[in-house]
Amino acid sequence: MRVERIADRGHLLTFDDEISLYLISGASLDLLCDTHLGPVSMEEIFETLKYKPENHRLLIFNSHSDWDHIWGNCVFSENIIIGHELCRQRLKERGAFDLMQNVAQKRGDVQLIPPNLTFTDQLTLEDEGIRFDYAPGHTVDSSVCYDMADEVLYLGDLVEDPIPYLDAYDLDQYITTLTSLLDHPARILISAHSGLVTRDLIKANIAYIQAIRDEVFIDPAHLGSYGQVHRWNLNMRFVHQVARQEKSGGNTELVKILIHAGDLHYQDPVDLKSRLMGFASILP
């Protein structure tokens, strides 16, 4: 794991899979943004930093409920775990499915532990100068953490180089969220999968999302290895449409369709549409 001090009280912690967490060392407590893939990942952090959780109050923040950001929560079942109210709901509704689908990636014995302190729009730790804001886009439950003292903004998966995953249905909301970040006072921006990022990347992500929304053809050859992410995005758009055909389009319906669909990275969008036509009508 690489450890980089990028601000007076902030360390960027990057694992061998290039997923980054952010640790804020405040005056009276520490805050860890996301928990990676399980208990072994957390042990690596403690050993590398010579960190002893019992000596300093530690809070956890979940930027969203995707499996590669919350599996280490089980180490902190007695700690305060902060997340948006939809983060708690989404983890409860599809966490078991994500664990089953990605079990080979877990690091240690993973138990699913949701946030135990939730918020709706915003939550501020006044004495520590830390604020959490709801920022839907990558997922419906996404939120960001802003260290007001260091002017560092942890984005989770909202921004990624070269393109983000589009897990939520409302792309207009995603564009609105990213557009608002262009005027954010933060001087340092952190992406969980791309490290330190710039506002130029945010603009490029907005342009990509607009193209997907407007059904503009994008040549995946220009995206390199992220061509698979682009295919996943196209397929996920259709999965959402099927879920909304006759049902609520909630996480329960999405999980049932995803089980039927298979790995969206490798499905041909035309073939997937053919297989899923009418599937919503037979959902139990």
Sequence and secondary structure as in RCSB ss.txt:
>XXXX:A:sequence
MRVERIADRGHLLTFDDEISLYLISGASLDLLCDTHLGPVSMEEIFETLKYKPENHRLLIFNSHSDWDHIWGNCV
FSENIIIGHELCRQRLKERGAFDLMQNVAQKRGDVQLIPPNLTFTDQLTLEDEGIRFDYAPGHTVDSSVCYDMAD
EVLYLGDLVEDPIPYLDAYDLDQYITTLTSLLDHPARILISAHSGLVTRDLIKANIAYIQAIRDEVFIDPAHLGS
YGQVHRWNLNMRFVHQVARQEKSGGNTELVKILIHAGDLHYQDPVDLKSRLMGFASILP
>XXXX:A:secstr
 EEEEEETTEEEEE TTS EEEEEE SSEEEEE  TTSHHHHHHHHHHHT  GGGSEEEEE S   HHHHGGGGG
GTTS EEEEHHHHHHHHHHHHHHHHHTGGG  S       SEEESSEEEEGGGTEEEEE  SSSTT EEEEETTT
TEEE TTSS SS     SS HHHHHHHHHHHTT   SEEEETTTEEE HHHHHHHHHHHHHHHTT    GGGGGG
GHHHHHHHHHHHHHHHHHHHHS   HHHHHHHHHHH  TTTS HHHHHHHHTTGGGG  
